[in-house]
């Protein structure tokens, strides 16, 4: 085992474009409201939450991924619950 292998043996790194699978439950902050619902950004990945309440801006929510395209890092989800008031 090289020194670098030893040094990083237990380390994991976050990706700027995380990928998700349908049915996966995710927690994140709502970063934008659109005419159709809300947008959640996780790194460079964008998840749309159609029909979400406009008062959810900057609130932490849990949602289920309904569809996701890894090539474009975009997807659609369904709001499951609001976890707290703000930040």
C-alpha positions as CSV (number, residue, x, y, z in Angstrom):
1,X,0.0,0.0,0.0
2,X,1.4,3.4,-1.0
3,X,1.5,6.3,1.4
4,X,-1.3,8.0,-0.6
5,X,-3.5,4.9,-0.5
6,X,-2.9,4.7,3.2
7,X,-3.6,8.4,3.7
8,X,-6.9,8.3,1.8
9,X,-8.0,4.8,2.7
10,X,-11.1,5.8,4.6
11,X,-11.8,9.1,2.9
12,X,-14.8,9.8,0.6
13,X,-15.2,12.8,-1.5
14,X,-18.4,14.6,-2.4
15,X,-19.2,15.1,-6.1
16,X,-20.4,18.4,-7.5
17,X,-23.0,16.6,-9.6
18,X,-24.4,13.8,-7.4
19,X,-26.6,11.3,-9.1
20,X,-29.8,9.8,-7.7
21,X,-32.1,6.9,-8.5
22,X,-35.9,6.9,-8.6
23,X,-37.3,6.1,-5.2
24,X,-34.4,7.5,-3.3
25,X,-35.3,9.9,-0.5
26,X,-33.1,13.1,-0.2
27,X,-32.9,16.0,2.2
28,X,-31.9,19.5,0.9
29,X,-32.9,23.2,0.9
30,X,-35.3,24.7,-1.5
31,X,-33.2,27.3,-3.4
32,X,-35.7,28.8,-5.9
33,X,-39.4,29.1,-6.5
34,X,-40.8,28.9,-10.1
35,X,-44.3,29.3,-11.5
36,X,-44.6,25.5,-11.4
37,X,-43.2,24.7,-8.0
38,X,-39.8,24.7,-6.3
39,X,-36.1,24.0,-7.3
40,X,-33.7,22.2,-5.0
41,X,-30.0,22.3,-5.9
42,X,-27.5,19.8,-4.6
43,X,-24.1,20.9,-5.9
44,X,-24.7,21.4,-9.7
45,X,-27.6,18.9,-9.6
46,X,-31.1,20.4,-10.0
47,X,-34.2,18.7,-8.8
48,X,-37.7,20.2,-9.6
49,X,-40.5,19.8,-7.1
50,X,-43.6,20.5,-9.2
51,X,-46.6,21.9,-7.2
52,X,-44.5,22.8,-4.1
53,X,-45.7,25.6,-2.0
54,X,-44.0,29.0,-2.7
55,X,-43.4,29.5,1.0
56,X,-40.8,26.7,1.0
57,X,-38.0,29.0,-0.2
58,X,-34.9,28.5,1.9
59,X,-36.6,25.7,3.9
60,X,-35.1,22.2,4.4
61,X,-37.3,19.5,2.9
62,X,-37.3,15.8,2.4
63,X,-38.4,14.6,-1.1
64,X,-38.5,11.4,-3.1
65,X,-36.8,11.2,-6.5
66,X,-39.3,10.3,-9.2
67,X,-37.0,10.6,-12.2
68,X,-33.4,11.6,-12.8
69,X,-31.2,12.0,-15.8
70,X,-27.5,11.6,-14.9
71,X,-26.3,13.1,-18.2
72,X,-27.9,16.4,-17.5
73,X,-27.9,16.2,-13.7
74,X,-31.5,17.1,-13.6
75,X,-34.5,15.4,-12.1
76,X,-38.0,15.6,-10.7
77,X,-39.1,14.8,-7.2
78,X,-42.1,14.6,-4.9
79,X,-42.2,16.5,-1.6
80,X,-42.4,14.2,1.4
81,X,-42.1,16.6,4.3
82,X,-40.9,20.0,5.5
83,X,-38.2,19.4,8.1
84,X,-37.9,22.8,9.8
85,X,-38.9,26.5,9.5
86,X,-35.9,28.3,8.1
87,X,-32.2,27.3,7.6
